[in-house]
Structures are given as C-alpha cells and as structure tokens.
Amino acid sequence: MADATDTIETGREMRPGMVRVWDPFVRIFHWSLVGLFAFAWATGDEWGKAHELAGYVIAGLVALRVIWGVVGPDHARFSDFVRSPGITLRFIADTARMKAKRYIGHNPAGGMMVLALLAMIAVIATTGYMMTTNAYWGVEWVEEVHEGAVNITLGLVVLHVAGVIFAGIEHKENLVKAMITGWKRN
C-alpha cells in the first residue's frame, strides 16, 4: 500500500505514484486536432465544404492552444517545454544513445515538435483561407504552399508518432494512454 509520500495530490483526485500532467483542454485539443486533420486531409479534393469547415475549426483550435500555451496550467505552457535548439539537440543525441532524461511533461524534442506542428498547421489554415478569397482564388503559389505545408506536416506527424513510440520504449511508459487519461507515473 502506498503511503502519503508516494501519492501526488491534484485537486480532489489522488493516485499512488501518479501525477496529473495533461489537463482536459490539452487532451481534447490533441485528439480533436488528430481527427480533424485526418478528416481535412481525406476530404481535401473530394468534399470542399466539409474540408473548409474542418480547416476553420482547426484554425480556431490552434488559436486557443496558443492562448492556452501562455495562460494554461504548468505542463500546457510553452515556458514549461520550449527549450533552446542546443538543449534540444543534446536531448536528441542522448535519446539516440537511450540515455535521455525523462520529463513529466513534453521533453525538449516534443516541445520543438509542438511548435513545428502548430506553425505548419497555421500555415495550412492561412493558405487554405486565402484560397477562398477573391484576391487569392486560383493563385498557384498559395495552393503550392498549402499542399507543401500539408506534406511537411504529414512528415512531422510521422516523426511525432515515432518519437512517442521511442520515448515510451526508452522510459517504459504508455504516452498515448497518458494523453487519453492525463496521468503519468511520477
């Protein structure tokens, strides 16, 4: 049986050896973005209005996440997980040697991935919106930037999933479950 020193208290909930990391907004944002991005990708050439609507919702989600990254709880804040490129590169080198430090929230590589994904999705949403305006309707470079940003984002998603799997193996924890429940071991 766990004693008080083995228990982390968060609000009214207590779980032995566990800590609440991901608040409901971060989890809902994450999984909503996953679903909406997949839907927008699948409907891009086939179902224009649904694709546009998904893009507007995604743009709204990204805007809310940026705000939450400034005012949200500790692990949601950019200040908690955005690190310098040097720290991030050292972390990646340590990861390659299976000697990376474990972080309760996002690790430095995960923090950079959050920024990269938010930036690319903002580019996608901006160029998607531009294509609906009279000024940019049919302008080739806007469509090329939109499609290029989608392809880069798909590559980032693959790297993100690989990083989650690798970190889960390295630190023997289920990070997908943590993003569903909000809890990680302490």
N, C-alpha and C positions, 0 to 999 in steps of 0.2 A: 504494500500500500504506500502511495506517495505521501510525503509529509508536506508541510507548508512551503519548505524551501524548494521543493520540486514542482511547485504549482505556480503558474503565471495567471494572475487575475486580470481580466479585461471586462470592464462593465460588470454585468451580473454573471457572466459565464466563467467557469473555471475548468481547465482541463490539465491533468498532470503532464508536465514536461512539454506543454504545447504553448504556442503564442499566436495570437490573432495578428496576422500580417496584412492580408488583403481585405479592405473594407468592402461593403456591398457595392458601392459605386464602381470601384476599380474592377471588381469581378463582373458586374453586369456590363460595364463598358467593354471589357476584354472580349467576352463571349458574344456580345451584340456585334462588335466590330468584325469578329471572325465570321459570323453568319452573314452579315450584310455585305462584307467584302466578297465572300464566295458567291452570294446571290448576284451582286452587281457584275462580277466577272462573268458569271454564267449567262446573264441576260444582256450583256453589252451590245451585241449585234442583233439580238432577236426580239427584245421586248423593251423598246425605248423608254416608255413612260415609267415602267417599273424600275428600270435601270437608273433613270434620273431621280426618282423618289428615293431609292436606296442611297444614291450619292448625296442628296440633301440631308438625309438622316445621318449618314457617316460624317458629313461636314459638321453638323451640329454636335455629334458625339466627340469629335476631335476638339472642337472649341471648348466643350465642357471639360474634357480631360486636361486641356492646357490650364484652364482655371483651377481645376482640382489639383493639378501639379504644383500650384502655388499656395492654395488655401486648405487643401485636404489634410487628412491625418499623416503622421510621420512617414510611413512607408510609401504613401502615394505622392509625396512631394519630390520634385526634381532635386531639391537640395539634399535629399537622402540618398540618391543613387546616381546622379550625374557626376562623373569623375573626369579628370584630365585625360587627354589621349595617352600620356605616358603611363599613368596608373592603369589604364585600360589595356594597353599593350603588354605591360608586365603581367597583368591578370591572365590575359590570353596565353602568354608564354608559360605561366605556371599551370594553367589548365592543360596545355599540351603535355606537360610532364606529370599530370594527375596530382599536382601539389597546390592547387588553388585554394585560397581561403574560402570558407563557406560564409555566405551572407544570409541574414534573415530575410531581408528584402531583396531587391534586384542587385545582382553583382555588377561590377563595372561594365562588363560586356553587355549584360542585359540592359543596363541604363543607356548605353550608346544605341542599342537596338531600339529601345523605346523612342528615343529622339529621331532616329533614322526613319522608323516606320511612321511616326506622326508627321514628319516633314514630307515624306513621299506621299502619304495619303492626302495631305494638304495640297500638294501639287496636283494630284489626281482630281481632287474635288474642285480646285480653282480652274483648271483647264477644262474640266467637264462642264462647269458652269459657263465658262467663256464660250464654249461651243454652242450654247443655247441662246447667245445674244446675237443681235444683228451685226455688231461690229466684228465678231469672230466666227460667224457661221460659215463653215466650209473653208476656213483658213488652215492650210495644210500643216504649218508648223505647230499650231495648237493641238491638232489631232495627233501629230507625231510625238509631241511632248507628253500628251495624255497617255498614249499607248506605251511609250518608253517608260514612263513612271510606273505604269501598271506592271510591266515586265520586271523592272527593278524591284518593285515591292514583292512580287512573287518570289524572286530570288532571296530577298530579305526574310520572307516568311519561312522559306526552306531552311535558311541559316538559323533563324529563331527556333524552329522546331528541333533542329539538330542540337543546338545549344542547350535547350531544355532537356533533351534526352541525355546528352553527355553529362550535364551538371547533375541530373538525377542519379545517374550511374556513379559518378565520382563521389557524391555526397550521400548516396544511399537514401534518397528521398523521392517521393512522388510529387513533382512540382505541378503536374496537371491537377491532381487532387487538391493541392493547396490553392490553386486558382479557382477551384469549384467551391471548396469549403471555407477558404480564408485562413485556415490554420496550418502552421508548420511546427515541426518539433523545435524546441528551444535550443 
